[in-house]
Structures are given as C-alpha cells and as structure tokens.
C-alpha cells in the first residue's frame, strides 16, 4: 500500500492525463464544494452487480494495468 501523499500525486497525475489541467481543477472544485458523500456513493456504485461481475471487472482492470 502506498502512502497518502503518493496516492494523491498519482491520482492527480492520472486525472490530468485523462481530463487535462482545467477539467481536473473543475472536478476537484466540484467535489470540494458539494456535499459529495464518498461513502454513500461507493455503497451504491455497483448495487446492480453481483460479486462475480465485480470480480470480472476488477480482473479485467488489473490485466489492462500490467
């Protein structure tokens, strides 16, 4: 497990590579200024998927990262 500083840096780098600087800043601002509840969002993220589907998605994602 990486430390929080490395996690943040890598996450920001990934956002910038994906969305560019401006949209990354817009995203971060929208998260900070809203009542976004990560825990609630995460609970509902895959509520329509069963464990096998989630496992398949995770496996496919991990394979693509290698």
N, C-alpha and C positions, 0 to 999 in steps of 0.2 A: 504494500500500500504506500502511495506517495504522500508526502506531507501537503498540507493545505495550500501553502504558497505555490508549490509546483503545480498542484491541481488547478489553481486559479489561472496561472500563467498559461498552461497548456489549453485550458478551456477558452480563454480569451483569444489565444492564437488560432484555435480551431474556428471560433466564431468569425474572426476577421477573415480567415481564408475562405470561409463559406459565404459570408454575407458582405464583406467589406467593412471598413472602419466606421462609416456613417451608420449603416444599419445595425452594426454591433452596438454602437453607442445608443441608438434608439431602443434596441432590445433591452439593454441594461437599465436604461432610464425607465422604461415601461415596467420592468419588474420591480425596481426600487420604489416607484411612485404609486403602484397599485396595491391593492390588498391581496396580492397573489399569495395563496397558501400552498406551498410546495407539497406538504403532506397530503392535503385533500386532493390536489391534482394527481399526485402519484397513486393514491388509493384508487382513483377512477381511470387511470391511464389504460390499463388492459383488462377492465372488468368484463369485457365481452370475449376474452381469450381464455382458453384453458391452459393448464400447465404444460402440456405437450406443445401447444402452439408457441407459447412464450419461450420454451426451451429451443425450439427450432429457430425462432427469430434470433435468439442470443447466439446460437451456434453459427448461424449464417453471418451475423455481425462480426463475431470473433474471427471467423475464417477470412473475411474481407480485410480485416486489420493487419493480418500477418503478411 
